[in-house]
Amino acid sequence: MRPNHNYLSLIIYNSLVGSSMIIVWALLLLTDQVPELQTQPLDITYHLISEGVCATLLLSSAYLLWRKYDNAMNITYAAWGSLFYSVCVNTPYYWNQQNWAMVGIFTVIQILTITLALSTSGVLARSSVLSEHEMIEVIA
């Protein structure tokens, strides 16, 4: 079964970001690069759970889009909302560490996520803008 070509970029984006989240956290945990496990175990546990949920939503939405499920876009929007929140929370952490590469990556993810959400919801689509003639009809 082939995905709708209109959704292929969403499938790739969600798969790439979701799997990257899992890989990065796995590498950080396996190489003992998460000092918060000792200093703030409850905080980091909740953070890891939320990151895992976000990654799972992203990967699930990619699969559902691939399989052309009716509500796939609803899951996709939920995944993007979770991703948006996650990036908003994480960016200041890396900013304070002056890790500009991560700040840059997170900024790009925010821009791409917002752009995809707006373009797929019709906000950026030309067809969603009323023409001058249609506006006159609405007003009248």
Buried (B, 14 or more C-beta within 10 A) or exposed (E): EEBEEEBEEBBEBBBEBBBBBBEEBEEEEEEEEBEBBEEEEEEBEEBBEBBEBBBBBBBBBBBBBBEEBEEBBEBBBBBBBBBBEBBEEBBEBBEEEEEEEBBEBBEEBBEBBEEBBEEBEEEEEEEEEEEEEEEEEEEE
